[in-house]
Amino acid sequence: MKVSGAAAGLLAALESLLGALCAGLLALVLIASLAAAILRYVFGAGFPGSEDLGIWLHVALIALGAPLALGSALAMRFDLLTKLLPERGKAAAGLLADVFTLLAGLVLASGGLRIGVMLGGTSPTLGLPEWMRFGFLGAGGALILLALALRRIAGGETARLLLALALSLALHLAAARFSVSAAFPPSLTLGLIALLGLLTGAPLPHAFIAAAYLAIPFGSPLPEQSVAAAVVTGVSKFLLLAIPFFLLAGGFLASSGAAARMLRFAAALVGHRRGGLAQTALLTSVLFSGASGSSVANAAFGATAFQPELAKNGYPPAQAGAIVAAASTLDNVIPPSIAFLLLAAATNLSVGALMLGGFAAGGVMALCLAAVLRLTAPPEAARPRAGAQERLSAAKAALPALGLGVVIVAGVRMGLTTVTEAAALAACYALLLGLSAGMRARALFGVFRQAAVEASVVGLLIGAAGPFALLLAMDGVSGLLSGFVSGLGWGPLGVMLLLNLMLLLIGLVLDVGAAILLFAPIFLPLAVAAGIDPVYFGVILVANLMIGGLTPPAGILIYVVSGATRIPAGALFRAVGPYLAALLCSLGLLVAGALLL
């Protein structure tokens, strides 16, 4: 008991320290980005090295934040199947999941160290040794090992930890020394091993990093240091700094009361209609989408703001939660959208063009959801129609937050700012809203910490997809699929239906971010070869994959609402059926529109 108690104390201290460091790093990244923007637009001067500084700090943020997600929903564990196993099966799956996590930590730590020994030179803009950027992730791997070890010891599972550590060390040593004759290309082997890791409940990024290393005996040309380098390279893009900034903006909007003012405005517009409370939840989600860009953030906000009220007004609790989850799909479609940022980073599509398409797609999805909400609404007490003065007052109160998304998209589309600069300005603006609302230091720190941890998880996921994407390119998978689809002789309609069906199946088991990073570079050339506009297809791809947030077994939005409301995920999956049908209808309309235009 003394050992477990000491481990629990050390774990709490470690997580507290890492959380503070991550919040501080995010604040530094924001300050550096704002300083560069001010120098550029106000004084017409440059900030040498500002982009590289932001990238390096972002890599450090990802490394330090990686261990903080181990015990939360942010770990992206696919554990629905493991919950159905008997106790012995759950124990075996948990052991294997730990093996994947420990092996991923070993690969990052050892690979980062090897690169540090091999790599010379300094950054021309920062004057710092190049090995430091890779050393950050090596330190992150070591921290993952430490955090998991403390977690298991604190839980009285020392024997499980020792066995998992022995197995992971054995695999780490054996993978670099043996070779196996395989009939499959290395990328397929990597995918199958990663699938095994996911089925055991290992965190998704850890499963892919460990699988990239375990593919070496099966012909993968990526040694350990190349796997670690691919992870770092995958996140070393200035565009990706917009993700923590948008998360920060959404956090400040929710904490400052700006989101509540949007709720009041939405209620003034649609609260008197049939299903008015549900329609208010939907419209608030649409308005919140224009400033946040994070479906998970919107789902968490809606689960606390709307689900209890819907339940009090005649909606069964599971249906109320399902409405919140379904409305949250819009946040990654209506700009600014983190999903579009990931898509642009993976395919080099124009972020501004994707955002314009997102407005149209989000509108179609919202209208289809509104129709079904009206049809499925239980009898509610009649609400008086808001008068013109009340609507005007609500609009004025909500205007500061409402204009945020429009300014971001207009600035990016008109070329006035880069996406990252626009996101930094949005975060600063939302911070000012929070300060004007009287947010205290503790609340401000909490927003910075939460956004930093979420950004770290997304960043590690992006990096983990790097080795797989590299192997897919080496194996020529895109060309093989393109040849196969061309051989079918199908026109744009057939190709579009085939790709959307595949995306729906992928969305069943993968988070939207992972699915975009892994499959968008493969599917986009197929769509272009069939004569489909790449931007239209990119928008449809994101809309399609967001539906996966509501479908079992992955269904991240369902799990977020379940965690916030304590409603069983199974009940939410059953209740979301009508809204899932509405989103599928909207997907059909988007496909038809893309083919007609």
C-alpha positions in Angstrom: 0.0 0.0 0.0 2.9 2.4 0.8 4.4 1.7 -2.6 1.1 2.3 -4.5 0.4 5.4 -2.5 3.8 6.8 -3.2 3.4 6.0 -6.9 0.0 7.8 -6.9 1.5 10.8 -5.4 4.4 10.9 -7.8 2.0 10.4 -10.7 -0.2 13.3 -9.5 2.9 15.5 -9.1 4.2 14.5 -12.6 0.8 15.3 -14.3 0.6 18.6 -12.4 4.1 19.6 -13.5 3.5 18.5 -17.1 0.2 20.3 -17.3 1.8 23.5 -16.1 4.6 23.2 -18.6 2.2 22.5 -21.5 0.1 25.5 -20.6 3.2 27.6 -20.4 4.5 26.3 -23.8 1.1 27.0 -25.4 1.2 30.6 -24.0 4.7 31.0 -25.4 3.6 29.7 -28.9 0.7 32.2 -28.8 2.9 35.1 -27.8 5.5 34.3 -30.5 2.8 34.0 -33.2 1.1 37.2 -32.1 4.4 39.1 -32.0 5.2 37.9 -35.5 1.8 39.0 -36.8 2.0 42.4 -35.1 5.5 43.1 -36.5 4.3 42.0 -40.0 1.0 43.9 -40.2 1.6 46.9 -38.0 5.3 47.7 -38.5 6.0 45.9 -41.8 8.9 44.1 -40.3 9.7 40.4 -40.0 10.4 38.2 -37.0 13.2 36.0 -38.1 12.7 32.4 -37.0 9.2 32.9 -35.8 7.8 30.0 -37.8 10.6 27.6 -36.7 10.3 28.8 -33.1 6.6 28.0 -33.2 7.2 24.6 -34.7 9.9 23.7 -32.2 7.7 24.7 -29.2 4.8 22.8 -30.7 6.9 19.6 -30.9 7.9 20.2 -27.3 4.3 20.7 -26.3 3.3 17.4 -28.0 6.1 15.5 -26.2 5.3 16.9 -22.7 1.5 16.5 -23.1 1.6 12.9 -24.5 1.6 11.2 -21.0 -1.4 13.3 -19.8 -3.9 11.5 -22.0 -3.2 8.0 -20.8 -6.0 7.9 -18.2 -8.6 9.9 -20.1 -10.9 9.7 -23.1 -8.3 11.7 -25.0 -6.3 8.5 -25.3 -8.6 7.4 -28.1 -8.9 3.8 -26.9 -11.1 1.4 -29.0 -12.3 -0.6 -26.0 -15.9 -1.5 -26.9 -14.9 -5.0 -27.8 -12.6 -5.6 -24.8 -15.5 -4.7 -22.5 -17.4 -7.7 -23.8 -14.6 -10.1 -22.9 -14.6 -12.2 -19.7 -12.3 -11.1 -16.9 -9.4 -13.2 -18.1 -9.8 -11.9 -21.6 -9.9 -8.3 -20.3 -6.7 -8.9 -18.4 -5.0 -10.3 -21.4 -6.2 -7.4 -23.6 -5.0 -4.9 -21.0 -1.6 -6.5 -20.9 -1.2 -6.4 -24.7 -2.4 -2.8 -24.7 0.3 -1.9 -22.2 2.8 -3.7 -24.4 1.9 -1.5 -27.4 2.1 1.7 -25.2 5.5 0.7 -23.7 6.9 -0.3 -27.1 5.8 3.1 -28.6 7.5 4.9 -25.7 10.7 2.8 -26.2 10.7 3.6 -30.0 10.3 7.3 -29.4 12.8 7.4 -26.6 15.4 5.2 -28.3 14.8 6.6 -31.8 15.0 10.2 -30.6 18.3 9.4 -28.8 19.8 7.7 -31.9 18.8 10.7 -34.1 20.4 13.0 -31.5 23.7 11.1 -31.7 23.7 11.0 -35.5 22.4 14.4 -36.4 24.6 17.4 -36.6 24.2 21.0 -37.6 22.2 23.9 -36.1 18.9 25.6 -37.1 19.9 28.5 -39.4 17.1 30.7 -37.9 17.2 29.7 -34.2 20.9 28.9 -33.8 20.0 25.7 -31.8 21.3 22.2 -32.4 18.9 20.3 -34.8 19.0 17.2 -32.5 17.0 19.1 -29.9 13.7 19.0 -31.9 14.0 15.2 -32.1 15.2 15.0 -28.5 11.9 16.6 -27.4 10.0 13.6 -28.7 12.6 11.2 -27.2 11.9 12.8 -23.8 8.2 12.4 -24.5 8.6 8.7 -25.1 10.5 8.4 -21.8 7.7 10.3 -20.0 5.1 7.9 -21.5 7.0 5.0 -20.0 7.3 6.7 -16.6 3.6 7.7 -16.5 2.3 4.3 -17.4 4.7 2.6 -14.9 3.5 5.0 -12.1 -0.2 4.4 -13.1 0.1 0.6 -12.9 2.1 0.7 -9.6 -0.5 3.1 -8.1 -3.2 0.7 -9.2 -1.6 -2.3 -7.5 -0.8 -3.8 -10.9 3.0 -4.1 -10.6 3.1 -7.7 -11.9 1.2 -6.7 -15.0 3.6 -3.8 -15.5 6.7 -6.0 -15.2 5.3 -8.6 -17.6 4.3 -6.0 -20.2 7.7 -4.3 -19.8 9.5 -7.7 -20.4 7.4 -8.4 -23.5 7.9 -4.9 -24.9 11.7 -5.0 -24.4 11.8 -8.5 -26.0 9.9 -7.2 -29.0 12.1 -4.1 -29.2 15.2 -6.2 -29.3 13.9 -8.9 -31.6 12.3 -6.6 -34.3 15.7 -5.1 -35.2 17.5 -8.4 -35.3 15.2 -10.8 -37.2 13.5 -10.9 -40.6 10.4 -12.7 -41.7 9.4 -13.6 -45.3 6.1 -11.9 -45.8 3.7 -12.1 -48.8 2.2 -8.7 -47.9 3.7 -5.2 -48.4 5.1 -3.6 -45.3 2.3 -1.0 -45.2 -0.4 -3.7 -45.0 1.6 -5.5 -42.2 1.8 -2.3 -40.3 -1.9 -1.8 -40.7 -2.7 -5.3 -39.5 -0.5 -5.0 -36.4 -2.0 -1.5 -35.6 -5.4 -3.1 -35.9 -4.4 -5.7 -33.3 -3.3 -3.0 -31.0 -6.5 -1.1 -31.4 -8.6 -4.2 -30.7 -6.7 -4.7 -27.4 -7.6 -1.2 -26.3 -4.2 0.5 -26.8 -4.3 4.2 -27.5 -4.5 4.8 -31.2 -1.3 6.8 -31.7 0.7 4.2 -29.6 -0.7 1.3 -31.7 0.5 2.9 -35.0 4.0 3.9 -33.6 4.5 0.4 -32.2 3.2 -1.2 -35.4 5.6 0.9 -37.5 8.5 -0.5 -35.6 7.2 -4.1 -35.6 6.9 -3.9 -39.4 10.7 -3.9 -39.7 11.1 -7.7 -39.7 8.5 -7.9 -42.4 10.4 -5.8 -44.9 9.8 -2.2 -43.8 12.7 0.0 -44.9 12.1 2.3 -41.9 14.5 1.6 -39.1 13.8 2.9 -35.6 15.3 6.3 -36.0 13.4 6.8 -39.3 10.1 5.9 -37.5 10.9 8.6 -34.8 12.0 11.1 -37.5 8.8 10.5 -39.5 6.8 11.2 -36.3 8.6 14.5 -35.8 8.5 15.5 -39.4 4.7 14.9 -39.5 4.1 17.5 -36.9 6.8 20.0 -38.0 4.4 22.1 -40.0 3.6 25.7 -39.2 -0.1 25.2 -40.4 -0.6 22.8 -37.5 -0.1 25.5 -34.9 -3.6 26.7 -35.8 -5.0 23.6 -34.0 -4.1 24.5 -30.4 -5.1 28.1 -31.1 -8.6 27.1 -32.3 -8.9 24.8 -29.2 -7.9 27.7 -27.0 -10.4 30.1 -28.7 -13.2 27.5 -28.1 -12.2 27.0 -24.5 -12.3 30.8 -23.8 -15.7 31.2 -25.5 -17.2 28.5 -23.3 -15.6 29.7 -20.1 -16.2 33.4 -20.6 -19.9 33.2 -21.1 -19.8 34.0 -24.8 -21.1 30.6 -25.7 -24.0 31.2 -23.3 -24.8 34.4 -25.1 -24.9 32.5 -28.4 -27.4 30.1 -26.7 -29.6 33.0 -25.8 -29.5 34.4 -29.3 -30.4 31.0 -30.8 -33.3 30.6 -28.4 -34.6 34.0 -29.4 -34.6 32.9 -33.0 -36.0 29.3 -32.9 -37.1 28.6 -29.3 -40.8 29.1 -30.1 -40.9 26.4 -32.8 -41.9 22.8 -32.5 -39.0 21.1 -30.7 -37.8 24.6 -29.9 -35.3 23.5 -27.3 -33.7 20.9 -29.6 -33.7 23.5 -32.4 -32.0 25.9 -30.0 -29.3 23.3 -29.2 -28.7 22.8 -32.9 -28.5 26.5 -33.8 -26.2 27.1 -30.9 -24.0 24.3 -32.2 -24.0 26.0 -35.6 -23.0 29.3 -34.0 -20.4 27.8 -31.8 -19.0 26.0 -34.8 -18.1 29.3 -36.3 -15.6 30.0 -33.6 -14.4 26.7 -32.1 -13.6 24.2 -34.8 -13.7 21.3 -32.3 -16.5 18.8 -32.3 -15.3 17.3 -29.0 -15.3 20.7 -27.3 -18.9 21.4 -28.6 -20.1 18.0 -27.5 -18.7 18.5 -24.0 -20.3 22.0 -23.8 -23.6 20.8 -25.1 -23.7 17.8 -22.8 -23.7 20.1 -19.8 -25.6 23.0 -21.2 -28.5 21.3 -23.1 -28.8 17.6 -22.2 -30.3 18.2 -18.7 -32.7 20.9 -20.0 -33.9 18.7 -22.8 -34.4 15.8 -20.3 -36.5 18.2 -18.1 -38.7 19.2 -21.0 -39.9 15.7 -22.0 -37.0 14.2 -24.0 -35.8 10.8 -22.8 -32.3 11.3 -21.4 -30.7 9.1 -24.1 -32.5 11.0 -26.9 -31.4 14.3 -25.4 -27.8 13.2 -25.3 -28.0 11.9 -28.9 -29.3 15.3 -30.1 -26.2 17.0 -28.5 -23.8 14.4 -30.1 -25.5 14.7 -33.6 -25.4 18.6 -33.5 -21.7 18.4 -32.5 -20.8 16.9 -35.9 -21.1 20.3 -37.5 -18.1 21.8 -35.7 -15.6 20.1 -37.9 -17.5 21.0 -41.1 -18.5 24.6 -40.5 -15.3 26.8 -40.4 -13.0 27.2 -38.8 -12.5 23.5 -38.8 -9.6 21.5 -37.3 -10.5 18.6 -39.7 -10.0 20.9 -42.7 -6.6 21.9 -41.3 -5.6 18.3 -41.0 -6.9 17.7 -44.6 -5.0 20.6 -46.0 -1.8 19.4 -44.2 -2.2 15.9 -45.6 -3.2 16.8 -49.2 -2.0 20.4 -49.8 -5.6 21.5 -50.6 -6.4 25.2 -50.1 -7.7 25.8 -46.5 -9.6 28.9 -47.7 -11.4 26.9 -50.4 -12.2 24.1 -48.0 -13.7 26.5 -45.5 -16.0 28.1 -48.1 -17.2 24.6 -49.0 -17.7 23.8 -45.3 -20.2 26.6 -44.9 -22.4 25.1 -47.6 -22.0 21.5 -46.4 -22.6 22.5 -42.8 -25.8 24.3 -43.9 -27.1 21.3 -45.6 -26.4 19.0 -42.6 -28.0 21.5 -40.2 -31.2 21.7 -42.3 -31.5 18.0 -42.5 -31.0 17.7 -38.7 -33.5 20.5 -38.1 -36.2 18.6 -40.1 -35.7 15.4 -38.1 -35.6 17.3 -34.8 -39.0 18.7 -35.6 -40.4 15.3 -36.5 -39.0 13.5 -33.4 -39.8 16.2 -30.8 -42.0 15.2 -27.9 -44.8 17.6 -26.8 -43.2 20.7 -25.2 -44.7 23.5 -23.3 -45.3 26.3 -25.7 -42.8 29.1 -25.6 -43.7 32.6 -26.6 -42.1 34.0 -29.8 -39.3 36.5 -28.9 -40.1 40.0 -29.9 -37.9 42.1 -32.2 -36.4 44.0 -29.3 -35.4 40.8 -27.5 -33.9 39.3 -30.6 -31.9 42.5 -31.3 -30.6 42.5 -27.7 -29.6 38.9 -27.9 -27.9 39.5 -31.3 -25.9 42.4 -29.9 -24.8 40.3 -26.9 -23.7 37.5 -29.1 -22.2 39.6 -31.9 -18.6 39.6 -30.5 -18.4 35.8 -30.6 -20.5 35.4 -33.8 -18.1 37.6 -35.8 -15.1 35.6 -34.9 -15.5 32.8 -37.4 -16.5 35.2 -40.2 -13.4 37.3 -39.6 -11.2 34.2 -39.6 -12.5 32.8 -42.8 -12.6 36.1 -44.6 -9.0 36.9 -43.6 -7.7 33.5 -44.8 -9.8 33.5 -48.0 -8.8 37.1 -49.0 -5.2 36.4 -48.3 -4.9 39.0 -45.5 -3.6 36.5 -43.0 -2.3 32.9 -42.9 -4.5 30.3 -41.2 -2.1 30.1 -38.2 -2.1 33.9 -37.8 -5.9 34.0 -38.0 -6.1 31.3 -35.4 -3.7 33.1 -33.1 -5.7 36.3 -33.5 -8.9 34.4 -32.7 -7.4 32.9 -29.6 -6.2 36.3 -28.5 -9.6 37.8 -29.2 -11.3 35.1 -27.2 -8.9 35.6 -24.4 -9.8 39.3 -24.3 -13.5 38.3 -24.1 -12.6 36.1 -21.2 -10.7 38.8 -19.4 -13.5 41.3 -20.0 -16.0 38.8 -18.5 -13.9 38.7 -15.3 -12.2 35.3 -15.8 -9.7 34.6 -13.0 -6.2 33.3 -13.2 -7.2 29.8 -12.2 -9.8 29.6 -14.9 -7.4 31.0 -17.5 -4.8 28.5 -16.6 -7.4 25.7 -16.9 -8.3 26.7 -20.4 -4.6 26.9 -21.4 -3.9 23.5 -19.9 -7.0 21.8 -21.4 -6.3 23.2 -24.9 -2.6 22.2 -24.6 -3.4 18.6 -23.6 -5.9 18.3 -26.4 -3.5 19.8 -28.9 -0.8 17.4 -27.7 -3.1 14.4 -28.3 -4.0 15.6 -31.8 -0.4 16.3 -32.6 0.8 12.9 -31.5 -1.9 11.3 -33.7 -0.7 13.3 -36.6 2.9 12.3 -36.0 1.9 8.6 -35.5 0.3 8.6 -39.0 3.6 9.8 -40.5 5.4 6.4 -40.8 2.3 4.6 -42.1 1.7 7.3 -44.8 5.4 7.0 -45.8 5.1 3.3 -46.2 1.9 3.6 -48.2 3.7 5.9 -50.6 6.7 3.6 -50.8 4.5 0.6 -51.5 2.6 2.6 -54.2 -0.8 1.8 -52.6 -2.4 4.9 -54.1 -1.3 3.9 -57.6 -2.5 0.3 -57.1 -5.9 1.5 -55.9 -6.1 4.1 -58.8 -5.4 1.3 -61.3 -8.1 -0.9 -59.7 -10.7 1.8 -59.7 -9.9 2.7 -63.3 -10.1 -0.9 -64.3 -13.7 -1.0 -63.0 -14.7 1.5 -65.7 -17.0 3.3 -63.4 -17.8 7.0 -63.9 -17.7 9.8 -61.3 -21.0 8.5 -59.7 -19.7 5.0 -59.2 -16.4 6.2 -57.9 -18.0 8.7 -55.5 -20.4 6.0 -54.1 -17.6 3.5 -53.7 -15.3 6.0 -51.9 -18.1 7.2 -49.6 -19.0 3.7 -48.7 -15.4 3.0 -47.8 -15.2 6.2 -45.8 -18.3 5.2 -43.9 -16.7 1.9 -43.0 -13.5 3.5 -42.0 -15.4 6.0 -39.8 -16.7 3.0 -37.9 -13.3 2.2 -36.4 -11.1 5.3 -36.8 -11.3 8.8 -35.3 -11.8 11.5 -38.0 -8.3 12.9 -37.5 -6.6 9.5 -38.0 -8.8 8.6 -41.0 -8.0 11.9 -42.7 -4.3 11.6 -42.2 -4.2 8.0 -43.4 -6.7 7.8 -46.2 -7.2 11.3 -47.6 -3.9 11.1 -49.5 -5.0 7.8 -51.0 -8.6 8.6 -51.8 -8.2 12.2 -53.2 -6.2 11.2 -56.3 -8.9 8.5 -57.1 -11.6 11.2 -56.9 -9.6 13.6 -59.1 -8.9 10.8 -61.7 -12.6 10.3 -61.9 -13.2 14.0 -62.7 -14.4 15.0 -59.2 -13.4 18.5 -58.0 -10.8 17.9 -55.2 -12.1 20.6 -52.9 -15.7 19.3 -53.2 -14.4 15.8 -52.5 -12.4 17.1 -49.5 -15.5 18.7 -48.0 -17.5 15.6 -48.5 -14.7 13.4 -47.0 -14.8 15.4 -43.8 -18.6 15.4 -43.6 -18.6 11.7 -44.2 -16.0 10.9 -41.5 -17.8 13.2 -39.0 -20.8 10.8 -39.2 -18.4 8.2 -37.8 -18.4 10.2 -34.5 -21.9 8.8 -34.0 -21.5 5.2 -35.1 -20.3 2.2 -33.0 -17.8 1.1 -32.1 -15.5 4.2 -32.3 -18.2 7.0 -32.0 -16.0 9.5 -30.1 -18.8 12.1 -29.8 -21.1 9.5 -28.3 -18.4 8.7 -25.7 -17.8 12.3 -24.9 -21.5 12.9 -24.2 -21.7 9.6 -22.3 -18.8 10.6 -20.1 -20.3 14.0 -19.3 -23.9 12.8 -18.7 -23.2 9.3 -17.3 -25.7 7.8 -19.9 -24.5 4.4 -21.1 -23.0 4.7 -24.6 -25.1 1.8 -25.8 -28.3 3.7 -25.0 -26.9 6.8 -26.9 -26.0 4.7 -29.9 -29.6 3.4 -30.1 -31.1 6.8 -29.6 -29.0 8.5 -32.3 -30.6 6.5 -35.2 -32.9 9.2 -36.5 -30.2 11.9 -36.5 -27.8 9.5 -38.1 -30.3 9.0 -40.9 -30.6 12.8 -41.3 -26.9 13.2 -41.7 -26.7 10.3 -44.2 -29.4 12.1 -46.2 -27.4 15.3 -46.1 -24.3 13.3 -47.3 -26.4 12.0 -50.2 -27.4 15.6 -51.1 -23.8 16.7 -50.9 -22.7 13.9 -53.2 -25.4 14.7 -55.7 -24.5 18.4 -55.6 -20.8 17.6 -56.2 -21.6 15.5 -59.3 -24.0 18.1 -60.7 -21.6 21.1 -60.3 
